[in-house]
Structure formats: structure tokens, C-alpha cells
């Protein structure tokens, strides 16, 4: 039995690039355009699973209605919490926290933003959620509308990338799509990354 998980990052939110985390900004007009451009007329899914954040859920609702397919909202797929950095740009973090940002990119496990969610906790909740939905929707083709951090955790899990490298190992721009294929047989469960399209 084969299950296909297409993960797509939300488009640009209102307010532009920043450490957004749990800050619930909706998509900008450009963000909506990016999402519509990323979906082909030939794309079809059996179900959609979405983060509850407005920048994901509102597009997921629109697409689910267009394709007349079930939509599931999954709170465990929200973005990592960036603590005191939420709402700040990279330049503002550098100005206010010195070398802390550079240290976070190099080693996100040991150099968290103040008050931020530990990367190990984030990884555990994301992977637990993805595995649960993969089992629940086994044999189906599923679109997961989520965040850059969520996609990084999912790909790190399949590819065996150390968490220390998971935030810098590959680019995940707005409306980026990745496909994970899960094959289940009497020999076990095999997960593989089929594509990653920044």
C-alpha cells in the first residue's frame, strides 16, 4: 500500500519575512498568488491536512471546497515557537541579540531564542502528527498545508538529517512543495522523499 504526502509551505504572510512562529498573520495578496501558482490544474488529493494558523488554514479551506475533499485541521502542525524573536526580522534579532541568531542557525538545539520552543520538542510533535495522519489516511494522496519548519522536520525524519542541520540543510521558500512516499508491505514501512521543489 502506498500513501503520498504532498507538503506545501504557506505563501508570504502580511508583514513580510520575520520570525513569525505563533504570530497568526494571514496571507498577503502575493501569498495567495504564490499558493494558487503552486497548485496545477491536474493536482488532485483525497484529503487535506492543515496547520491551524491563518496563513495555512484559509488557503486549505478554499482548496478543499474547490476540490470537494475533506479538510482536517491539525494543531500539532503549527510552526515552531520563536519566543522573544516572534514578530522580529533577522536584522532586528541581530541588532537586539548579537551573535545569538548566527549561533541558532549553526546549532538550533543548544542555542534557542529566549523563551522559544525546544527543537527536539518541535520535531517530536511534528513527526508524531505526520505519522498519525499517514496511518489514518493510509493509501490516499494527501496535501499537508504547513510551515517551513514543519517541512524541515518531516524531511529530516525521512532523510536522517541530524536536527542540528535541519534548519540550514535545504531551502524551503514560500509555496515550496515536497513529496514523501510511504510504502507499506509485509517487509515494513519505507518512507522516501520523491521531490522537493523550492
C-alpha positions in Angstrom: 0.0 0.0 0.0 1.3 3.4 -1.0 0.5 6.8 0.7 1.6 10.1 -0.9 2.1 13.1 1.3 2.5 16.4 -0.5 3.7 19.1 1.9 3.3 22.7 0.8 4.6 25.7 2.7 2.2 28.7 3.0 2.8 31.7 0.9 4.0 35.1 2.0 2.0 36.4 5.0 1.1 40.0 5.6 4.1 41.8 7.2 6.7 40.0 5.0 9.6 37.9 6.2 10.1 37.7 10.0 10.3 35.1 12.8 6.6 34.5 12.9 6.1 31.3 14.8 2.8 31.5 16.6 2.1 35.0 15.3 -1.1 34.4 13.3 -0.8 36.7 10.3 -3.0 35.9 7.2 -1.6 35.5 3.7 -0.8 38.7 1.8 -2.2 39.2 -1.7 1.1 38.0 -3.1 1.0 35.0 -0.7 -2.4 34.0 -2.2 -0.9 34.3 -5.7 2.1 32.1 -4.7 -0.2 29.4 -3.4 -2.5 29.4 -6.4 0.5 29.3 -8.7 1.9 26.3 -6.9 -1.2 24.2 -7.5 -1.6 22.8 -11.0 -5.0 22.1 -12.7 -4.0 18.4 -12.8 -3.4 18.2 -9.0 -5.9 16.2 -7.0 -5.9 14.9 -3.5 -8.1 12.7 -1.4 -7.8 14.9 1.7 -6.1 18.0 3.0 -4.5 18.3 6.5 -3.6 21.8 7.5 -1.9 23.8 10.3 -4.5 25.9 12.2 -2.6 29.1 11.5 -4.5 31.5 9.3 -1.7 31.6 6.7 -2.3 27.9 6.1 -5.9 27.2 7.1 -7.6 29.8 4.9 -6.0 28.5 1.7 -6.6 24.9 2.8 -10.3 25.7 3.3 -10.5 27.3 -0.2 -8.8 24.4 -1.9 -10.9 21.8 0.0 -14.1 23.5 -1.2 -12.8 23.7 -4.8 -11.9 20.0 -4.9 -14.7 18.9 -2.7 -12.5 16.9 -0.4 -12.2 16.5 3.4 -10.2 19.0 5.4 -8.6 18.1 8.7 -7.1 20.8 11.0 -4.1 19.6 12.9 -2.8 21.8 15.8 0.4 19.8 16.1 1.5 21.0 12.7 1.8 24.7 13.8 5.1 26.4 13.3 7.9 26.3 16.0 7.6 28.9 18.7 10.4 31.5 18.4 9.8 33.1 21.8 11.1 36.6 22.1 12.0 36.7 18.4 8.5 36.4 17.2 7.5 39.4 15.1 11.1 40.4 14.6 13.1 40.4 11.3 16.5 38.7 11.1 18.1 42.2 11.1 16.2 43.2 14.3 17.2 39.9 16.0 20.8 40.6 15.1 20.6 44.1 16.4 19.0 43.1 19.7 20.6 39.7 20.4 24.1 40.0 18.8 25.6 36.7 17.7 22.7 34.6 19.1 20.9 34.3 15.7 24.1 33.0 14.0 24.5 30.5 16.8 20.9 29.4 16.4 21.4 28.6 12.7 24.5 26.7 13.4 23.1 24.7 16.4 19.4 25.2 17.0 19.4 22.5 19.7 21.6 24.4 22.1 21.0 28.0 21.1 17.3 28.6 21.3 15.7 32.0 21.0 14.8 33.2 24.6 11.5 31.6 25.5 11.5 29.6 22.3 10.2 26.0 21.8 13.0 23.4 22.0 13.7 22.0 18.6 13.6 18.4 19.9 10.0 19.0 21.3 9.0 20.6 17.9 10.4 17.6 16.0 8.7 15.1 18.2 5.2 16.7 17.9 5.5 17.2 14.1 6.7 13.7 13.4 4.2 12.1 15.7 1.4 14.1 13.9 2.6 13.3 10.4 3.0 9.6 11.2 -0.5 9.5 12.8 -2.1 11.2 9.7 -0.2 8.9 7.4 -1.7 5.9 9.2 -5.2 7.5 9.4 -5.2 8.3 5.7 -3.3 5.2 4.6 -3.4 4.5 0.8 -4.5 8.1 0.0 -2.9 11.1 -1.7 -2.8 13.8 1.0 -1.9 17.5 0.8 -0.4 18.9 4.0 -0.5 22.7 4.2 2.0 23.8 6.8 5.2 25.8 7.6 8.8 25.8 6.6 9.9 24.4 10.0 7.4 21.6 9.7 8.6 20.6 6.3 12.2 20.7 7.5 11.4 18.3 10.4 9.5 15.9 8.0 12.4 15.8 5.5 15.0 15.5 8.3 13.0 12.5 9.6 12.9 10.7 6.2 16.4 11.6 5.1 18.0 11.0 8.5 19.4 14.6 8.7 20.6 15.5 12.2 18.4 18.0 13.9 21.4 20.3 14.3 21.5 20.7 10.5 17.7 20.6 9.9 17.2 24.4 9.7 20.1 25.0 7.2 20.3 21.8 5.2 17.9 22.9 2.5 15.8 25.9 1.3 12.0 25.9 1.9 10.7 29.1 0.3 7.1 30.3 0.3 4.8 27.9 -1.5 7.6 25.2 -1.8 6.3 21.7 -2.4 7.8 18.4 -1.2 6.5 14.9 -1.7 7.0 12.0 0.6 6.0 8.5 -0.4 5.2 5.9 2.2 5.2 2.2 1.1 3.8 -0.4 3.5 4.2 -4.1 3.0 4.9 -7.3 4.9 8.5 -6.2 4.9 7.8 -3.0 6.8 7.2 0.7 6.2 9.5 2.6 3.8 9.5 6.4 3.6 11.2 8.2 0.8 11.4 11.8 -0.5 10.2 11.8 -4.1 10.7 15.5 -4.8 11.5 18.9 -3.2 10.7 21.9 -5.4 11.8 25.3 -3.9 
